[in-house]
Amino acid sequence: MRNFSELNEKEVLALAIANEEEDNRIYTDIAEGLRQDYPGSAHVFSEMAEEEATHRRRLLELYRDKFGEHIPLIRRQDVRGFIQHKPVWQVLPLNLDEVRNLAENMEIETQRFYRRAAARSQDVSIRKLLGDLAESEVEHEHRAEQLSDENLPENVRREEDTHARRNFVLRVIQPGLAGLMDGSVSTLAPVFAAAFATHSPWQAFVVGLAASIGAGISMAFAEALSDNGSLTGRGAPYLRGAITGIMTTAGGIGHTLPFLIPDFWTAMAVAMAVVVVELALISWVRWKYMDTPPVSATLQVAFGGALVFACGILIGNS
C-alpha cells in the first residue's frame, strides 16, 4: 500500500479511472438492488451511474493522449486514506437511508480526491481535467438532489420510507422481538423454580444458562426453517434465525446473570428487577414498532410474565 503523495500523474489518472469504474458499478448494483421495492430511487442511482461512466470516458481519453493504451491496475485499497466501501451484494437487502448516505459520502470523497490530485499535477491539461471533475462532483451532488426531486416526489419518498420501515420491522424487529419475548418469559419458570427449589444461586444460574442457550438454538432454527422469505418478503432466513437466536439467549441470560451473586435473596431481588426491565423493554418495542397501545402492550406482557413467574415459584416450592 502506498501513500497518495507518492503517486505520479500516470498513476493518479489510473486510480481515477478505476475509481470512476468502481463507483459506476456500485451505483448500478444499488439501482438493481432497489428496483423491485423502490423504483424511484433505483432510477436516481441509474442516472448517477451514467454520470460516473461519462467521467470515466473523459479520463480515459486524456490518459490515452498522455500515456498510451496500457493502464496499470491501481485501486482504492492500494492507496492509503481511501474509505473502503463494502460490496453492495454483501449488504442485501439494501437499506434506503444507508445507500443514500453512502452515495453522499462517495461524492464527497471523490471530490476531495480530484482536488488533491489537481493541486499536485504539473501538467496543465491533467490539472484542468481533474479540477473540472472536482467541480463536476459538486454538480453531481446537486444533480443527485435534482434527480431525487424529479423521480422522488414527496409522496413517492414517503411511500418508499414507509416500505423501508415495514421491511425493517419484518426482517429485524419482529424476529428480534419474538426471540426477546421467548427468552425473557419462557426461561422465567425454570430459573426461578430451580432457585426456590435449591435456594442455591449457582444452581439457578446453571439452569438459567442451559435454558437460555438451549432456547436460543431452538428459536434460531425454528425461525430460519419456518419461512425462506421468498413469499412473505421477510428477508434472508438465516439472518432472521440468527437475530431470533441471539435475542432469545440475551433475554434469558439477563435475569440469569444475577444468580452469580452468592447471597440468595440479593440475587433474587436483582433478578426480579432485571425481569421488570426486560418486560418494560418488550412493551416499549411493541409500542414503538408494532403499533400496540402502550397500556395494552404493558398489560399483555406483564400478564404473560406473571403467569410464567408464578409457575416457576409454585413448582420450585412444591
C-alpha positions as CSV (number, residue, x, y, z in Angstrom):
1,M,0.0,0.0,0.0
2,R,1.3,3.4,-1.0
3,N,0.7,7.0,0.1
4,F,-1.3,9.2,-2.3
5,S,1.6,11.7,-2.3
6,E,3.9,9.0,-3.8
7,L,1.8,8.6,-6.9
8,N,2.9,10.1,-10.2
9,E,0.5,11.7,-12.7
10,K,0.1,8.5,-14.7
11,E,-0.8,6.5,-11.5
12,V,-3.2,9.2,-10.3
13,L,-5.1,9.1,-13.6
14,A,-5.1,5.3,-13.5
15,L,-6.5,5.4,-10.0
16,A,-9.1,8.0,-11.0
17,I,-10.2,5.7,-13.9
18,A,-10.5,2.7,-11.5
19,N,-12.5,4.8,-9.0
20,E,-15.0,6.0,-11.6
21,E,-15.5,2.5,-12.9
22,E,-16.0,1.2,-9.3
23,D,-18.4,4.0,-8.5
24,N,-20.3,3.3,-11.6
25,R,-20.7,-0.4,-10.7
26,I,-21.6,0.4,-7.1
27,Y,-24.4,2.8,-8.3
28,T,-25.6,0.2,-10.8
29,D,-25.6,-2.5,-8.1
30,I,-27.6,-0.2,-5.8
31,A,-30.1,0.6,-8.6
32,E,-30.6,-3.1,-9.2
33,G,-31.0,-3.9,-5.5
34,L,-33.6,-1.1,-5.1
35,R,-35.5,-1.6,-8.4
36,Q,-38.2,-4.0,-7.2
37,D,-39.1,-2.2,-3.9
38,Y,-38.0,1.4,-4.7
39,P,-38.2,2.1,-8.4
40,G,-38.0,5.9,-8.0
41,S,-34.7,5.7,-6.0
42,A,-33.4,3.0,-8.4
43,H,-33.8,5.4,-11.3
44,V,-31.9,8.1,-9.4
45,F,-28.9,5.7,-8.9
46,S,-29.0,4.5,-12.6
47,E,-28.7,8.2,-13.7
48,M,-25.8,8.7,-11.3
49,A,-24.1,5.6,-12.7
50,E,-24.3,7.1,-16.1
51,E,-22.7,10.3,-14.8
52,E,-19.8,8.2,-13.5
53,A,-19.4,6.4,-16.8
54,T,-19.1,9.8,-18.5
55,H,-16.3,10.9,-16.1
56,R,-14.5,7.6,-16.8
57,R,-14.6,8.2,-20.6
58,R,-13.1,11.7,-20.2
59,L,-10.3,10.3,-18.0
60,L,-9.7,7.5,-20.5
61,E,-9.4,9.9,-23.4
62,L,-6.8,12.1,-21.6
63,Y,-4.9,9.0,-20.3
64,R,-4.5,7.7,-23.9
65,D,-3.3,11.0,-25.2
66,K,-0.7,11.3,-22.4
67,F,0.4,7.7,-21.6
68,G,-0.8,5.3,-24.3
69,E,-3.2,2.3,-24.1
70,H,-1.9,0.4,-21.1
71,I,-3.5,1.4,-17.8
72,P,-1.9,0.0,-14.6
73,L,-4.3,-1.6,-12.2
74,I,-4.4,0.8,-9.2
75,R,-7.4,0.6,-6.8
76,R,-8.7,2.4,-3.7
77,Q,-7.4,-0.4,-1.5
78,D,-3.9,0.1,-2.9
79,V,-3.6,3.7,-1.6
80,R,-3.8,4.9,2.0
81,G,-6.5,7.3,3.0
82,F,-9.4,6.0,0.9
83,I,-12.6,4.7,2.6
84,Q,-13.2,1.0,1.8
85,H,-16.8,0.5,0.7
86,K,-18.4,-2.8,1.4
87,P,-19.7,-4.5,-1.8
88,V,-23.4,-4.0,-2.3
89,W,-24.0,-7.7,-2.7
90,Q,-22.8,-8.3,0.9
91,V,-25.3,-5.9,2.4
92,L,-28.5,-7.1,0.7
93,P,-31.4,-6.3,1.4
94,L,-30.5,-2.6,1.0
95,N,-31.5,0.0,3.5
96,L,-32.7,3.1,1.7
97,D,-31.2,5.6,4.1
98,E,-27.9,3.8,4.2
99,V,-27.5,3.8,0.4
100,R,-28.4,7.4,0.2
101,N,-25.8,8.3,2.8
102,L,-23.3,6.0,1.0
103,A,-23.8,7.9,-2.2
104,E,-23.3,11.3,-0.5
105,N,-20.1,10.1,1.2
106,M,-18.8,8.7,-2.1
107,E,-19.3,12.0,-3.9
108,I,-17.6,13.9,-1.1
109,E,-14.6,11.5,-1.1
110,T,-14.3,11.7,-4.9
111,Q,-14.4,15.5,-4.9
112,R,-11.6,15.7,-2.3
113,F,-9.5,13.2,-4.3
114,Y,-9.8,15.2,-7.5
115,R,-8.9,18.5,-5.7
116,R,-5.8,16.9,-4.1
117,A,-4.8,15.4,-7.4
118,A,-5.3,18.6,-9.3
119,A,-3.2,20.5,-6.8
120,R,-0.3,18.1,-7.2
121,S,-0.4,17.9,-11.0
122,Q,2.2,19.8,-13.1
123,D,0.6,19.1,-16.4
124,V,-1.8,21.8,-17.4
125,S,-4.3,19.5,-19.3
126,I,-4.4,16.9,-16.5
127,R,-4.7,19.7,-13.9
128,K,-7.6,21.2,-15.8
129,L,-9.5,17.9,-16.2
130,L,-9.0,17.0,-12.6
131,G,-10.2,20.4,-11.5
132,D,-13.2,20.1,-13.8
133,L,-14.1,16.7,-12.4
134,A,-13.9,18.1,-8.9
135,E,-16.4,20.7,-9.8
136,S,-18.4,18.1,-11.7
137,E,-18.6,16.1,-8.4
138,V,-20.1,19.2,-6.7
139,E,-22.6,19.5,-9.6
140,H,-23.1,15.7,-9.2
141,E,-24.3,16.3,-5.7
142,H,-26.8,18.9,-6.9
143,R,-27.7,16.6,-9.8
144,A,-28.5,13.8,-7.4
145,E,-30.7,16.2,-5.5
146,Q,-32.4,17.3,-8.7
147,L,-32.9,13.7,-9.8
148,S,-34.4,12.9,-6.4
149,D,-36.8,15.8,-6.8
150,E,-37.7,14.7,-10.3
151,N,-38.1,11.0,-9.5
152,L,-38.9,11.0,-5.9
153,P,-41.7,13.5,-5.2
154,E,-42.7,13.7,-1.6
155,N,-45.5,11.1,-1.9
156,V,-43.2,8.6,-3.5
157,R,-40.4,9.2,-1.0
158,R,-42.9,8.8,1.8
159,E,-44.2,5.5,0.3
160,E,-40.6,4.2,0.0
161,D,-39.7,5.3,3.5
162,T,-42.8,3.5,4.8
163,H,-41.9,0.4,2.8
164,A,-38.4,0.5,4.2
165,R,-39.7,0.8,7.8
166,R,-42.0,-2.1,7.1
167,N,-39.1,-4.3,5.8
168,F,-37.0,-3.3,8.8
169,V,-39.9,-4.4,11.2
170,L,-40.4,-7.7,9.3
171,R,-36.8,-8.6,8.9
172,V,-35.2,-7.3,12.1
173,I,-37.7,-6.1,14.8
174,Q,-40.2,-8.9,14.5
175,P,-37.7,-11.8,14.8
176,G,-35.8,-10.0,17.4
177,L,-38.9,-9.3,19.4
178,A,-40.0,-12.9,19.2
179,G,-36.7,-14.0,20.5
180,L,-36.6,-11.5,23.3
181,M,-40.1,-12.4,24.4
182,D,-39.4,-16.1,24.3
183,G,-36.1,-15.8,26.1
184,S,-37.3,-13.4,28.7
185,V,-40.6,-15.1,29.5
186,S,-40.1,-18.8,28.8
187,T,-36.9,-19.1,30.9
188,L,-38.6,-17.5,34.0
189,A,-40.2,-20.7,35.1
190,P,-37.1,-23.0,35.1
191,V,-34.8,-20.3,36.5
192,F,-37.0,-19.3,39.5
193,A,-38.2,-22.9,40.0
194,A,-34.5,-24.0,40.4
195,A,-33.8,-21.0,42.6
196,F,-36.7,-21.7,45.1
197,A,-36.2,-25.5,45.0
198,T,-32.5,-25.4,45.9
199,H,-32.0,-21.9,47.4
200,S,-28.7,-22.1,45.6
201,P,-27.9,-19.1,43.3
202,W,-25.3,-21.2,41.5
203,Q,-27.8,-24.0,40.7
204,A,-30.2,-21.4,39.5
205,F,-27.5,-19.9,37.3
206,V,-26.6,-23.2,35.7
207,V,-30.3,-24.0,35.0
208,G,-30.8,-20.5,33.5
209,L,-27.7,-20.6,31.4
210,A,-28.7,-24.0,29.9
211,A,-32.3,-22.9,29.3
212,S,-31.2,-19.6,27.7
213,I,-28.7,-21.2,25.3
214,G,-31.0,-24.1,24.5
215,A,-33.9,-21.8,23.8
216,G,-31.7,-19.6,21.6
217,I,-30.6,-22.5,19.5
218,S,-34.1,-23.9,19.2
219,M,-35.6,-20.5,18.3
220,A,-32.9,-19.8,15.8
221,F,-33.6,-23.0,13.9
222,A,-37.4,-22.6,14.2
223,E,-37.3,-19.1,12.7
224,A,-34.8,-19.9,9.9
225,L,-36.6,-23.0,8.8
226,S,-40.2,-21.7,9.1
227,D,-40.0,-19.2,6.2
228,N,-37.4,-18.7,3.4
229,G,-38.7,-15.2,2.8
230,S,-39.5,-15.6,-0.9
231,L,-43.3,-15.2,-0.4
232,T,-43.5,-13.1,2.7
233,G,-40.7,-10.7,1.9
234,R,-39.2,-11.2,5.4
235,G,-35.6,-11.4,4.1
236,A,-32.8,-13.9,4.5
237,P,-33.9,-16.8,6.7
238,Y,-30.5,-17.4,8.3
239,L,-30.2,-13.7,9.2
240,R,-33.6,-13.8,10.9
241,G,-32.7,-17.0,12.6
242,A,-29.5,-15.5,14.0
243,I,-31.4,-12.4,15.2
244,T,-34.0,-14.5,16.9
245,G,-31.5,-16.9,18.5
246,I,-29.3,-14.1,19.8
247,M,-32.2,-12.2,21.3
248,T,-33.7,-15.3,22.8
249,T,-30.4,-16.1,24.6
250,A,-30.0,-12.5,25.6
251,G,-33.5,-12.4,27.1
252,G,-32.8,-15.5,29.2
253,I,-29.3,-14.6,30.2
254,G,-30.5,-11.2,31.5
255,H,-32.2,-12.5,34.6
256,T,-29.8,-15.4,34.9
257,L,-26.7,-13.4,35.5
258,P,-27.8,-12.0,38.9
259,F,-27.6,-15.5,40.3
260,L,-23.8,-15.2,40.1
261,I,-24.3,-13.2,43.3
262,P,-23.6,-15.6,46.2
263,D,-26.3,-14.3,48.6
264,F,-29.6,-15.9,47.6
265,W,-32.1,-13.1,48.4
266,T,-29.8,-10.4,47.0
267,A,-29.6,-12.4,43.7
268,M,-33.3,-13.0,43.7
269,A,-34.0,-9.2,44.2
270,V,-31.7,-8.2,41.4
271,A,-33.1,-10.9,39.1
272,M,-36.6,-9.7,39.7
273,A,-35.6,-6.1,38.9
274,V,-34.0,-7.3,35.7
275,V,-37.2,-9.1,34.8
276,V,-39.1,-5.9,35.2
277,V,-36.7,-4.1,32.9
278,E,-36.9,-6.9,30.3
279,L,-40.7,-6.8,30.3
280,A,-40.7,-3.0,30.1
281,L,-38.3,-3.2,27.1
282,I,-40.6,-5.7,25.3
283,S,-43.6,-3.4,25.9
284,W,-41.7,-0.4,24.5
285,V,-40.7,-2.3,21.4
286,R,-44.2,-3.4,20.8
287,W,-45.5,0.1,21.2
288,K,-42.7,1.7,19.1
289,Y,-42.7,-0.7,16.1
290,M,-45.8,-2.9,16.3
291,D,-48.3,0.0,16.8
292,T,-49.6,-1.6,20.0
293,P,-51.1,1.0,22.5
294,P,-48.6,1.4,25.4
295,V,-51.1,0.4,28.2
296,S,-52.3,-2.6,26.3
297,A,-48.7,-3.7,25.5
298,T,-47.6,-3.3,29.1
299,L,-50.6,-5.2,30.5
300,Q,-50.3,-8.1,28.0
301,V,-46.6,-8.6,28.5
302,A,-46.9,-8.2,32.3
303,F,-49.7,-10.7,32.5
304,G,-47.8,-13.3,30.5
305,G,-44.7,-12.8,32.5
306,A,-46.6,-13.0,35.8
307,L,-48.1,-16.3,34.8
308,V,-44.8,-17.9,33.9
309,F,-43.1,-16.4,37.0
310,A,-45.9,-17.8,39.2
311,C,-45.5,-21.2,37.7
312,G,-41.8,-21.1,38.5
313,I,-42.4,-20.2,42.1
314,L,-45.2,-22.8,42.6
315,I,-43.1,-25.6,41.1
316,G,-40.0,-24.5,43.0
317,N,-41.8,-24.5,46.3
318,S,-43.7,-27.8,45.8
